[in-house]
Amino acid sequence: MTEPHQPPAAPDGPPQNTVPHNAAPDSPSAIGAETGAKNVGSTNAGLKSGPLSGVVNSFDAKSLIPGAVVGAISYAAVLITALLFLILALIGIALSNGGNTDLPSNSMVSGGNSSSMPSPWSLMGQLAVQVVVMSQLGALGTSIDATIPLLGSVKGSASFFAVPLLLTAISVAVLFLAARIAAKRSKAHTTAGIWIEAATAGLVFTLLVNIFGAIFAVNLPVSNVKISSIGAVTFGSVIFALILGTLAAYLGRISGKPRVPARSGPGAAIGRAFEAVAVHYGAFLAIAIPVLVIAMGIKSGWQASLSAPLWAPTAGFFMFGLGHLSAVSRTWNSGSSMSSSNSSGSDISFGFGNALTQFGVPGWAGWLMLLLALISVVVASVFWYLRRGPMISNKITDWVLLPAAFLVAGTLMTWLSGVTGTFDAGSLASGSVSMTLAWWTPFFLLLWGGATEVSARFLAPRLSSYVPLSVAGRIAPARPVAAEQAATAPDDGQSVPADAAGYPAMAPREPMTPQAKRKLSLILGAAGLVVVLVVGGFIAVDVIKGNNGPDKAVAGYLQAMQNGEASKAMAIADPGVASDQRILLTDEVYSKAGKRIDRFEILSTNVSNDTATVVAAMYQDGRRQQTTYRLHKSTPEFLDDHWVMDSASPRTLRISSDTPVKTLLINGQPVDVNLSDSRSVTYPALPGEYTVELPSSEKYLTAPKLTTMVTIGTVSTSSAASLKVEASEALKTEVMAQIDAYLAECVKSTEARPANCPLNSYSSSRYTKNFRWALTTKPTFVVSKGYGETPWRVRTSNPGKATVTYEKDNSYGFGTPDWKTTTDTTSVSLSANISMDGGKVKVSFNDY
């Protein structure tokens, strides 16, 4: 067998393919040695030496297995984390809404059957899969093909983009750690082999993310509507997950190597610059995000903090931009061919003045964010100074490297923190909304990067001496270039140790005396106490004032309506109506109203100087209404601004009757409506269900009990209750009794034509006498509504009969009188007006 060719040894060193004992696995010497050894077989096979040869020779099919396992385990861990995040968020929603987590329904598309919408709990697994895709820059999207009554076929689409950044960071961390652990069992040691293994992990990760995202898309079964599967998979999510998985796995794979001498060159410098940027972001967000979550829990209840893992990092980036003097930009537009209320607009909110108050954040919080940004600059500059080492040159590239890294990071932050949503239903309706950092944010961060560079050159050298040597040693490279230069300086007896020459902060220090330590402790303790007291004071004032803020006044008003406490609601928001018009705005009436508002929620608060607007959503019997309330300060104090709601005009209830009545029972309470002059009255009324009926004391009248709803909608027409009053049996009996008495008096008459009676004999003359009346058949009557000032009338439905017996002189005055008894029959009918006064019935008969 022919021995492998050994290159000639260097004059004072090992053969060229011999790995020095102290070489790192990926150092040039190690890679060169491995390549040289493997190239023997390649040469015999006829392959040429080169980069392709190194990749081919480094490839081993078995090396794909660790990478595939890393990708699969990482996906499973991220999916489980997303599921836990969603469970926490849904628990928070349920606690905030009294245990209700049902999806909202729309009667136009669901036929009013809210039960057809699935429970979010049943969709939890699918939602978790989609949230993982969104963490890899996927965008939720769907299309709709619906048949809507009166509108016909409608086609549309909708999309939503928001990155759950914490889940993105967790995916990076899991990939990194899994690859680091897998490196202990991997046989890949060359750079090409490590890259192949990392690419395998990234490929498996992106396949699992996007294939599962496509398979487990969310389906919402809605009658008459064809909704395509709601999924977040996009081309961007495929590419991003691949790149993210590959890079994270590669960094994790090489992180387990022993520390090697710091490399020089552009790549190493760029890497250290981004490390300094990461320290700057970390110093700011590590304080800002927990404070934000705690403040949200204090303001909206601890249950609101349960969903923080999904939104807190994005909100933290917004705070980061505001603290660095940038702004948050909002845009919106909506339009419809069926409505003239199309709207669009945009606004810019800075971190100072009254801009933050519209989000419920006190204005002084902007100054705290600016202070935190300055502190983060100092921390990052000290890290940059230690990580890079003292500058030996003063090239322009040394000045622009860190600001350029800030610019790149700011661009990524502006992109990843954006939240956008769109929908398009053709000419029927369309709209979009977005909330992002202002476009100039990266350029502002470029300037902040320049400030960090200046601080690293002039301030950090002084501050670095206060960094503990153990910490400074971990930050500094193993052996920086500057230290190597100092170590090779001539030994003239003046040289200092290499590390001290490269880093003054690494120079040996004299131990601090107990007095100095005590003094430093007192100074730091006093400074910390001042900061705690100042920040705590601000927070305490904000919490106290927040408990008396404009949103609390609106919440108290809505809670009073929900509880049926009309007087309390009126005390908070005066309805602006006269006292005699408040007969329905009493606790006695309103507490008995059914179907008052079920619940409410405060959506937003916007404070501007001494005025505020609060947007709230109310729910009533399946309805939802969003209303804006306006408030103003009244004699504000230090801890209480005394917010007072402007006049809140309530809806109205119109009550009418086709018959005059004075008193009605409304929700079981007697109310004097006095419907004698006017047949209808209108009163202000709060949302709820009202009953209207006649009181039991009204024995002569009857009417069906009415139920009417005063809704929370914005329709200008008032609710109405129209009574249809009829004569009761008691009234009919009383009227018949009076008619009977009236006729009885009439038949007592001995006249041919009794006065004011419906009796008439046509035989009346001087030749007749001795009339005697008898009612042989009683007429029947009907009681009906009258006209004008006559509420009721009675008239004959079937005439009666009366007989009259009298004596008649048949001689008619000629000769001897011839008196004979005669009997005639006549018809009896009558009509009369009926009135009631003081509970008494009076029948007024017409003249005859």
C-alpha positions in Angstrom: 0.0 0.0 0.0 1.3 3.4 -0.9 1.7 5.7 2.1 -0.2 9.0 1.8 1.9 11.8 0.6 3.0 14.0 3.4 3.8 17.6 2.5 7.2 18.8 3.6 7.3 20.1 7.1 7.8 23.7 7.8 11.3 24.5 9.2 10.1 24.8 12.8 6.6 23.2 12.7 4.6 20.1 12.1 3.5 18.8 8.6 1.0 21.0 6.9 -1.9 18.6 7.4 -1.2 18.2 11.1 -3.6 19.8 13.4 -2.0 21.9 16.1 -3.0 20.7 19.5 -4.5 24.0 20.5 -6.4 24.7 17.2 -10.1 25.2 17.5 -12.3 22.9 15.5 -13.2 25.5 12.9 -9.9 27.3 12.9 -8.1 27.6 9.6 -5.5 25.0 10.6 -8.1 22.5 11.7 -10.2 22.8 8.6 -7.1 22.7 6.4 -5.9 19.5 8.1 -9.2 17.7 7.8 -9.6 18.8 4.2 -6.1 17.7 3.4 -6.7 14.2 4.9 -9.9 13.7 3.1 -8.6 15.0 -0.2 -6.4 11.9 -0.5 -9.3 9.7 -1.4 -10.7 12.4 -3.5 -7.5 12.8 -5.5 -7.4 9.0 -6.2 -11.0 9.3 -7.3 -10.1 12.0 -9.8 -11.9 14.9 -8.0 -10.3 18.3 -8.0 -9.6 19.9 -4.7 -11.7 23.0 -3.9 -14.7 24.3 -1.9 -17.2 21.9 -3.6 -14.9 19.1 -2.8 -14.9 20.1 0.9 -18.7 20.2 1.0 -19.1 16.9 -0.7 -16.5 15.2 1.5 -18.1 16.8 4.6 -21.6 15.4 3.7 -22.8 12.4 5.5 -26.4 11.2 5.3 -26.4 10.4 9.0 -25.5 14.0 9.8 -29.0 15.0 8.5 -30.7 13.1 11.4 -29.5 15.5 14.2 -30.6 18.5 12.2 -34.0 17.0 11.5 -34.5 16.1 15.1 -33.6 19.7 16.1 -36.2 21.1 13.7 -38.9 18.7 14.8 -38.3 19.2 18.6 -38.2 22.9 18.2 -41.5 23.0 16.3 -43.2 20.9 19.0 -41.8 23.1 21.8 -43.0 26.3 20.0 -46.4 24.8 19.3 -46.9 23.8 22.9 -45.8 27.3 24.0 -48.3 28.9 21.6 -51.1 26.7 23.0 -50.3 27.8 26.5 -50.3 31.4 25.5 -53.7 31.1 23.9 -55.1 29.2 26.9 -54.0 32.0 29.2 -55.4 34.7 26.9 -58.8 32.9 26.7 -58.9 32.5 30.4 -58.3 36.2 30.8 -61.1 37.0 28.3 -63.5 34.6 30.1 -62.7 36.2 33.5 -63.3 39.7 32.0 -66.6 38.8 30.4 -68.2 36.8 33.2 -67.1 33.5 31.8 -68.4 34.2 28.2 -66.0 33.4 25.4 -68.5 32.9 22.6 -67.5 34.2 19.1 -69.6 37.1 18.0 -72.3 36.4 15.4 -74.0 38.4 12.8 -77.7 37.8 11.9 -77.1 38.8 8.3 -74.7 35.9 7.7 -75.6 33.4 10.4 -79.4 33.8 10.4 -79.3 35.0 14.0 -78.2 31.6 15.2 -75.1 32.3 17.4 -75.0 28.7 18.4 -73.7 27.8 14.9 -70.4 29.6 15.7 -67.9 27.2 17.3 -66.5 27.8 20.7 -62.9 29.2 20.8 -62.0 26.3 23.1 -62.8 23.9 20.3 -60.5 25.8 18.0 -57.6 26.0 20.4 -55.3 23.6 18.6 -55.9 25.1 15.2 -55.4 28.6 16.5 -52.1 27.6 18.1 -50.9 26.2 14.8 -51.8 29.5 13.1 -50.2 31.6 15.8 -46.9 29.7 15.2 -47.1 30.5 11.5 -47.8 34.1 12.3 -44.7 34.1 14.5 -42.8 33.3 11.3 -44.3 36.4 9.5 -47.4 34.6 8.2 -50.6 36.7 7.7 -54.0 35.4 8.5 -56.2 35.5 5.5 -59.5 34.2 4.2 -62.1 34.7 1.5 -65.9 34.9 1.8 -68.7 34.0 -0.6 -72.0 34.9 1.0 -75.6 35.3 0.1 -77.0 38.1 2.1 -80.7 39.0 2.2 -81.6 42.0 0.1 -78.0 42.2 -1.2 -77.6 39.0 -3.1 -74.2 37.3 -3.6 -71.2 39.0 -2.0 -67.6 38.0 -2.4 -64.8 39.4 -0.3 -61.5 38.7 1.4 -59.8 39.7 4.6 -56.3 39.5 6.1 -54.5 40.4 9.3 -50.8 40.7 10.0 -49.3 40.9 13.5 -46.2 39.1 14.7 -46.3 37.5 18.1 -42.8 38.5 18.8 -42.3 36.6 22.0 -43.1 33.4 20.2 -40.7 34.3 17.5 -38.0 34.9 20.1 -38.8 31.5 21.7 -38.5 29.7 18.4 -35.0 31.2 18.0 -34.1 30.2 21.6 -35.4 26.7 21.2 -33.6 26.1 17.9 -30.4 27.6 19.4 -30.5 25.4 22.5 -31.6 22.2 20.7 -28.8 22.6 18.2 -26.3 23.3 21.0 -27.4 20.1 22.8 -27.4 18.1 19.5 -23.8 19.2 18.8 -22.5 16.9 21.5 -23.8 13.9 19.5 -23.2 15.2 16.1 -20.3 13.9 13.9 -20.2 17.0 11.8 -17.2 19.1 12.8 -16.3 20.9 9.6 -17.9 24.3 8.7 -19.6 22.8 5.7 -21.0 19.9 7.7 -22.3 22.2 10.4 -24.0 24.3 7.8 -25.6 21.2 6.2 -26.9 20.1 9.6 -28.2 23.6 10.4 -29.9 23.9 7.0 -31.6 20.5 7.6 -32.9 21.8 10.9 -34.2 25.0 9.2 -35.8 23.0 6.4 -37.6 20.6 8.7 -38.7 23.5 10.9 -40.2 25.5 8.0 -41.9 22.4 6.6 -43.6 21.5 9.9 -44.6 25.2 10.5 -46.2 25.7 7.1 -47.5 22.2 6.3 -49.3 21.9 9.6 -50.5 25.5 9.1 -52.0 24.6 5.8 -53.6 21.4 7.1 -55.0 22.8 10.4 -56.5 26.0 9.0 -59.5 27.3 10.9 -63.0 26.6 9.5 -66.1 28.5 10.6 -69.3 26.8 9.6 -71.9 29.5 8.8 -75.1 29.0 7.0 -75.5 30.8 3.7 -71.8 31.8 3.8 -68.9 30.0 2.3 -65.8 31.0 4.3 -62.6 29.6 3.0 -60.2 28.1 5.5 -58.6 30.8 7.7 -54.8 30.2 7.5 -51.6 32.2 7.9 -49.3 30.4 5.5 -47.6 32.6 3.0 -44.5 32.5 0.9 -42.9 34.8 3.4 -43.6 32.5 6.3 -41.9 29.6 4.3 -38.7 31.6 3.6 -38.5 33.3 7.0 -38.9 30.1 8.9 -36.2 28.4 6.8 -33.7 31.3 7.2 -34.5 31.7 10.9 -34.2 28.0 11.6 -31.0 27.6 9.7 -29.2 30.6 11.3 -30.5 29.8 14.9 -29.4 26.2 14.5 -26.0 27.2 13.1 -25.3 29.7 16.0 -26.4 27.1 18.5 -24.2 24.5 16.9 -21.0 26.6 17.0 -21.8 28.1 20.4 -20.5 25.0 22.2 -17.0 25.4 21.0 -14.3 26.7 23.3 -13.6 30.4 23.1 -11.0 31.1 20.5 -8.9 34.2 20.0 -11.0 37.1 18.8 -11.1 37.3 15.0 -10.5 40.5 13.2 -12.1 41.7 10.0 -15.4 43.1 8.9 -17.5 40.0 9.8 -16.3 39.9 13.4 -16.8 43.7 13.8 -20.3 43.6 12.4 -21.2 40.8 14.8 -19.9 42.7 17.8 -21.8 45.8 16.7 -25.1 43.9 16.6 -24.4 42.4 20.0 -24.1 46.0 21.3 -27.5 46.8 19.6 -29.0 43.7 21.3 -27.8 44.9 24.7 -29.3 48.4 24.1 -32.7 46.8 23.2 -32.5 44.3 26.0 -31.7 47.0 28.6 -34.8 49.0 27.5 -37.3 46.2 27.0 -36.3 44.3 30.1 -37.7 47.2 32.2 -40.3 48.6 29.9 -42.3 45.4 29.2 -42.7 44.3 32.8 -43.7 47.8 33.8 -46.2 47.9 31.0 -47.7 44.5 31.9 -48.0 45.5 35.6 -49.6 48.8 34.8 -52.1 47.1 32.5 -52.9 44.7 35.3 -53.5 47.6 37.7 -55.6 49.5 35.3 -57.7 46.8 33.7 -57.5 44.0 36.2 -55.0 41.2 36.5 -56.9 39.1 34.0 -55.9 41.5 31.2 -52.2 40.6 31.9 -52.8 36.9 31.0 -52.8 37.8 27.3 -49.6 39.8 27.6 -47.3 37.1 26.0 -49.2 37.8 22.7 -49.1 41.6 22.6 -46.5 42.8 25.2 -43.4 42.6 23.0 -45.1 44.5 20.2 -46.2 47.1 22.7 -42.7 47.2 24.1 -41.3 48.0 20.6 -43.8 50.8 20.4 -42.6 52.1 23.7 -39.0 51.7 22.5 -39.7 53.9 19.5 -41.5 56.5 21.6 -38.7 56.6 24.1 -36.3 57.3 21.3 -38.2 60.3 20.1 -40.0 58.6 17.3 -43.8 58.2 17.0 -46.6 55.7 16.4 -48.5 56.1 13.2 -52.1 55.0 12.8 -54.1 54.9 9.5 -57.6 53.8 8.8 -60.2 53.9 6.0 -63.5 52.3 5.3 -66.1 52.8 2.7 -69.3 51.3 1.3 -71.5 51.9 -1.7 -74.5 51.5 0.6 -73.6 54.2 3.1 -72.4 57.8 2.9 -70.5 57.5 6.2 -67.2 56.6 4.6 -64.2 57.6 6.7 -60.4 57.6 6.4 -57.6 59.3 8.3 -54.3 59.0 10.0 -52.6 60.4 13.1 -49.2 60.5 14.6 -48.7 60.0 18.4 -45.4 61.0 20.0 -44.3 60.1 23.5 -44.8 63.5 25.0 -47.6 65.9 25.6 -51.2 64.5 25.5 -50.5 61.9 22.8 -50.1 59.0 25.2 -53.3 59.9 27.2 -55.5 58.6 24.4 -54.2 55.2 25.2 -54.8 55.6 28.9 -51.0 56.3 29.5 -50.1 59.3 31.6 -48.1 62.0 29.8 -45.1 61.9 32.2 -44.5 58.3 31.1 -42.9 59.7 28.0 -40.2 61.3 30.0 -39.5 58.1 31.8 -39.2 56.3 28.5 -36.7 58.9 27.4 -34.7 58.5 30.6 -34.7 54.7 30.1 -33.5 55.2 26.5 -30.6 57.3 27.8 -29.7 54.7 30.4 -29.8 52.0 27.7 -27.4 54.1 25.6 -24.9 54.2 28.5 -25.2 50.5 29.2 -24.8 49.7 25.5 -21.8 52.0 25.1 -20.0 50.4 28.0 -20.6 46.9 26.5 -19.5 48.2 23.1 -16.3 49.6 24.6 -15.5 46.3 26.4 -16.5 44.1 23.5 -14.6 46.0 20.9 -11.8 47.2 23.0 -10.2 50.7 22.9 -9.9 52.1 19.4 -6.4 52.2 18.0 -7.5 53.8 14.7 -9.9 56.6 14.0 -11.2 55.6 10.6 -14.6 56.7 9.4 -15.7 53.0 9.2 -15.1 52.7 12.9 -17.5 55.6 13.5 -20.3 54.4 11.2 -20.4 50.7 12.1 -22.5 50.9 15.3 -24.9 53.5 13.9 -25.4 51.4 10.8 -26.2 48.4 13.0 -28.8 50.6 14.8 -30.3 51.6 11.4 -30.6 47.9 10.4 -32.1 46.9 13.7 -34.5 49.9 13.6 -35.7 48.9 10.2 -36.4 45.3 11.3 -38.2 46.6 14.4 -40.4 48.9 12.4 -41.3 46.1 10.1 -41.9 43.4 12.7 -43.9 45.5 15.1 -46.5 46.7 12.6 -50.1 45.6 12.9 -52.3 45.7 9.8 -55.7 44.5 8.8 -57.7 44.7 5.6 -61.0 43.6 4.2 -62.5 44.0 0.7 -66.0 43.1 -0.3 -65.9 44.8 -3.6 -68.3 47.8 -4.0 -70.2 46.7 -1.0 -67.6 47.5 1.6 -63.8 47.8 2.0 -61.4 49.1 4.6 -58.0 48.8 6.2 -56.4 49.8 9.5 -52.8 49.8 10.5 -50.6 50.8 13.5 -46.9 51.0 13.0 -43.9 52.9 14.2 -43.3 56.1 12.1 -41.3 55.6 8.9 -38.5 57.8 10.2 -37.8 55.5 13.2 -34.8 53.7 11.7 -33.1 57.1 10.9 -33.7 58.3 14.4 -32.1 55.1 15.7 -29.2 55.8 13.4 -28.6 59.0 15.4 -29.0 57.1 18.7 -26.4 54.7 17.4 -24.1 57.7 16.8 -24.7 58.9 20.4 -23.8 55.4 21.7 -20.5 55.4 19.7 -19.6 58.8 21.2 -20.4 57.6 24.6 -18.3 54.5 24.0 -15.3 56.6 23.1 -15.5 59.3 25.8 -17.8 58.2 28.7 -17.5 54.4 28.7 -13.7 54.3 29.4 -14.4 56.0 32.7 -17.5 54.0 33.6 -15.9 50.6 32.6 -13.7 50.7 35.6 -16.8 50.2 37.7 -17.7 47.0 35.9 -16.6 44.0 38.0 -13.6 42.2 36.5 -15.5 39.0 36.2 -18.2 40.6 34.2 -15.8 42.6 32.0 -13.8 39.4 31.4 -16.9 37.6 30.1 -17.8 40.5 27.8 -14.3 41.1 26.4 -13.0 38.7 23.6 -10.6 36.0 24.7 -7.6 37.9 23.4 -8.3 41.0 21.4 -6.2 42.4 18.7 -5.2 45.4 20.8 -4.1 43.1 23.6 -1.9 41.1 21.2 -0.3 44.2 20.0 0.4 45.4 23.5 1.8 41.9 24.5 4.3 42.0 21.7 5.6 45.5 22.7 9.3 45.6 23.5 10.1 44.6 27.1 11.5 47.8 28.3 10.4 47.4 31.8 7.6 49.9 31.2 5.1 47.5 29.7 1.9 46.6 31.5 0.2 43.2 31.3 -1.3 42.5 28.0 -5.0 42.6 29.1 -4.4 45.8 31.0 -2.7 47.4 27.9 -5.7 46.4 25.7 -8.3 47.3 28.3 -7.7 49.8 31.0 -10.9 48.4 32.6 -9.1 45.1 32.9 -6.1 46.5 34.8 -5.6 45.3 38.3 -7.4 47.5 40.8 -6.7 48.4 44.4 -9.3 47.0 46.7 -11.8 49.6 48.0 -11.5 50.5 51.6 -14.4 49.7 53.9 -15.1 53.4 54.2 -15.2 53.8 50.4 -17.4 50.8 50.1 -19.8 52.2 52.7 -19.8 55.6 51.0 -20.5 54.0 47.6 -23.3 51.9 49.1 -24.9 54.9 50.7 -24.7 56.9 47.5 -26.1 54.1 45.3 -28.7 53.3 48.0 -29.8 56.9 48.2 -29.9 57.2 44.4 -31.9 54.1 44.1 -34.3 55.2 46.9 -34.8 58.5 45.1 -35.6 56.7 41.8 -37.9 54.3 43.6 -39.7 57.1 45.4 -40.0 59.3 42.3 -41.2 56.5 40.1 -43.4 55.0 42.8 -44.9 58.4 43.5 -45.7 58.9 39.8 -47.3 55.5 39.7 -49.2 56.0 42.9 -50.5 59.3 41.7 -51.5 57.8 38.3 -53.2 54.8 40.0 -55.2 57.1 42.3 -56.1 59.5 39.5 -56.8 56.5 37.3 -59.3 55.2 39.7 -61.1 58.6 39.3 -60.4 58.9 35.6 -62.9 59.6 32.8 -63.3 55.9 32.0 -64.3 55.3 35.7 -67.1 57.9 35.4 -68.4 56.2 32.3 -68.1 52.8 33.8 -70.0 54.0 36.8 -72.8 55.4 34.6 -73.1 52.1 32.6 -72.9 50.0 35.7 -75.7 52.0 37.3 -77.9 51.3 34.2 -77.0 47.7 34.3 -78.0 47.5 38.0 -81.3 49.4 37.4 -80.1 52.4 39.5 -81.6 55.2 37.4 -81.1 57.9 40.0 -77.4 57.1 40.3 -77.0 57.1 36.5 -78.7 60.5 36.3 -76.4 61.9 39.1 -73.4 60.9 37.0 -74.8 62.1 33.6 -77.6 64.6 33.7 -80.1 63.8 31.0 -80.9 67.5 30.4 -84.7 67.2 30.7 -87.2 68.8 33.0 -88.1 67.2 36.3 -91.7 66.5 35.2 -90.3 64.6 32.3 -88.3 62.1 34.4 -91.2 59.9 35.5 -89.5 56.9 33.8 -86.0 57.8 35.2 -86.8 56.7 38.7 -85.4 53.7 40.6 -89.0 52.5 41.2 -89.7 52.2 37.5 -86.3 51.4 36.1 -85.3 48.7 38.6 -88.3 46.7 37.4 -87.3 47.0 33.7 -86.2 43.8 32.1 -83.5 43.3 29.6 -81.3 46.2 30.7 -77.8 46.2 29.3 -76.2 42.8 30.0 -72.6 44.1 30.2 -70.3 46.7 28.9 -66.6 47.3 28.2 -64.5 50.5 27.9 -62.8 50.4 24.5 -60.6 53.6 24.6 -60.0 56.8 26.5 -58.7 60.0 24.9 -57.8 62.9 27.2 -57.1 66.3 25.8 -56.4 69.0 28.3 -59.6 69.4 30.3 -61.8 67.3 28.1 -61.9 63.6 27.4 -63.8 61.2 25.2 -64.5 57.6 26.2 -65.6 54.9 23.8 -67.6 52.1 25.3 -69.4 49.1 24.0 -72.8 48.0 25.5 -74.5 44.7 25.1 -78.3 44.2 25.4 -80.2 41.1 24.5 -77.8 40.1 21.8 -77.2 43.6 20.5 -73.9 45.5 20.6 -73.7 49.2 20.4 -70.5 51.4 20.5 -71.1 54.8 22.0 -68.8 57.8 22.5 -69.2 59.8 25.7 -67.7 63.2 26.4 -66.5 64.5 29.7 -64.9 67.5 31.2 -63.0 68.4 34.4 -64.8 70.1 37.2 -62.7 71.8 39.8 -59.8 69.4 39.4 -57.5 68.6 42.4 -54.1 67.0 42.6 -55.3 63.5 43.1 -58.7 63.8 41.5 -59.6 65.6 38.3 -63.3 65.3 39.1 -64.4 64.1 35.6 -68.0 65.0 34.9 -69.9 63.5 32.0 -71.6 65.9 29.6 -75.3 65.6 29.2 -76.2 62.2 27.9 -79.5 62.4 26.2 -81.4 59.1 26.7 -83.7 57.4 24.3 -87.4 58.0 24.5 -90.6 56.0 25.1 -93.8 57.2 23.4 -97.0 56.1 25.2 -100.4 56.6 23.5 -104.0 55.5 24.1 -107.0 55.6 21.9 -109.0 56.5 25.0 -108.3 59.2 27.6 -106.7 57.8 30.7 -105.0 59.5 33.6 -103.0 56.8 35.2 -101.0 53.9 33.9 -99.0 51.1 35.4 -95.4 51.2 33.9 -93.3 48.3 35.1 -95.9 47.8 37.8 -95.6 51.4 39.1 -98.5 53.9 38.9 -97.6 56.8 36.7 -99.7 59.9 36.1 -99.7 60.3 32.3 -102.8 62.4 32.0 -103.9 61.3 28.6 -107.2 63.2 28.7 -106.2 66.2 26.6 -103.5 64.6 24.5 -103.8 61.0 23.4 -99.9 60.5 23.5 -97.0 61.5 25.6 -93.2 61.0 25.2 -90.8 60.5 28.1 -87.0 60.0 28.2 -86.2 56.3 29.1 -83.1 54.3 29.7 -82.4 51.0 27.8 -84.6 48.2 28.9 -87.9 46.4 28.5 -91.0 48.2 29.8 -94.5 47.0 30.6 -97.5 49.3 30.1 -101.0 48.5 31.4 -104.1 50.0 33.0 -104.2 50.0 36.8 -106.6 47.7 38.6 -108.5 50.7 39.9 -109.6 51.4 36.3 -112.5 48.9 36.6 -114.6 50.3 33.8 -111.8 50.0 31.1 -109.6 47.2 29.9 -106.6 46.9 27.6 -104.0 44.2 26.9 -100.7 44.5 28.8 -98.0 45.9 26.5 -94.3 45.1 26.5 -91.9 47.4 24.6 -88.2 47.6 24.3 -86.0 50.7 24.6 -82.9 49.6 22.8 -79.3 50.8 22.9 -79.2 51.4 19.1 -78.6 54.7 17.3 -82.0 54.8 15.5 -83.5 58.2 16.0 -87.1 57.0 16.3 -88.4 56.4 19.8 -89.9 53.2 21.2 -93.6 53.2 21.4 -96.4 51.6 23.4 -99.9 52.1 22.0 -102.8 51.0 24.2 -106.0 49.7 22.7 -108.6 50.4 25.4 -112.0 48.6 25.5 -115.1 49.0 27.7 -115.0 46.5 30.5 -117.9 44.3 31.4 -118.4 46.5 34.5 -118.8 49.5 32.3 -121.3 47.7 30.1 -123.3 46.5 33.1 -123.4 50.0 34.6 -124.5 51.5 31.4 -127.3 48.9 30.9 -128.5 49.5 34.4 -128.8 53.2 33.8 -130.6 52.6 30.5 -133.0 50.3 32.2 -133.7 52.9 34.9 -134.1 55.5 32.3 -136.6 53.5 30.3 -138.5 52.5 33.5 -139.0 56.2 34.2 -140.1 56.7 30.7 -142.8 54.1 30.7 -144.3 55.6 33.9 -145.4 58.6 31.8 -149.0 59.1 31.0 -148.2 61.4 28.1 -148.4 60.4 24.5 -144.9 61.7 24.0 -142.9 61.5 27.3 -140.3 64.2 27.5 -136.8 63.2 26.8 -137.8 59.6 26.2 -137.5 57.4 23.1 -141.3 56.8 23.2 -143.7 58.4 20.8 -147.4 57.8 20.1 -148.7 59.3 16.9 -152.3 59.3 18.2 -151.7 62.3 20.4 -154.7 64.7 20.0 -157.6 66.1 22.0 -159.5 63.0 21.1 -157.1 60.7 23.1 -156.4 60.3 26.8 -155.2 58.1 29.6 -152.0 56.9 28.0 -150.3 53.9 29.7 -146.9 52.7 28.4 -145.4 49.2 28.6 -142.0 48.0 27.4 -142.8 44.7 25.8 -139.4 43.9 24.2 -136.2 45.5 25.6 -133.8 46.8 22.9 -130.2 45.6 22.8 -127.3 48.1 22.9 -123.6 48.3 22.0 -121.0 50.4 23.7 -118.4 51.9 21.4 -115.7 54.6 21.4 -116.9 58.1 21.0 -115.5 61.1 19.2 -113.9 64.3 20.3 -114.6 65.0 23.9 -117.0 62.1 24.2 -114.9 59.0 25.1 -117.7 56.4 24.9 -121.2 56.1 23.3 -124.0 53.7 23.5 -126.4 53.0 20.7 -129.2 50.6 19.8 -128.1 47.5 18.0 -131.6 45.9 17.9 -134.6 48.1 18.6 -137.2 47.1 21.3 -140.9 47.4 21.3 -143.3 49.3 23.5 -147.0 49.3 23.7 -149.2 52.2 24.6 -152.9 51.8 25.7 -155.1 54.8 25.6 -158.7 55.8 25.2 -159.8 57.3 21.9 -162.9 59.3 21.0 -164.1 57.7 17.8 -166.7 60.4 17.2 -163.9 62.9 16.8 -166.2 65.7 18.2 -169.2 64.9 16.1 -172.2 64.0 18.2 -172.0 61.9 21.4 -168.3 61.1 22.5 -167.5 57.4 21.8 -164.5 56.5 24.0 -162.9 53.2 23.3 -159.7 51.6 24.6 -157.0 51.3 21.9 -153.5 49.8 21.9 -150.7 50.7 19.6 -147.1 49.3 19.3 -144.0 51.5 18.7 -140.3 50.8 18.2 -137.9 51.8 20.9 -134.3 52.8 20.2 -131.9 55.3 21.7 -128.3 56.6 21.8 -126.3 58.2 24.6 -122.9 59.5 25.5 -120.9 57.9 28.3 -118.5 59.8 30.5 -116.6 58.9 33.7 -115.6 61.3 36.4 -114.2 60.5 39.8 -114.8 56.8 39.2 -118.5 57.3 38.4 -120.2 56.5 35.1 -122.6 59.0 33.6 -124.9 58.3 30.7 -126.1 61.4 28.9 -129.2 60.5 26.8 -129.9 62.5 23.6 -132.8 64.8 23.4 -136.0 63.4 21.7 
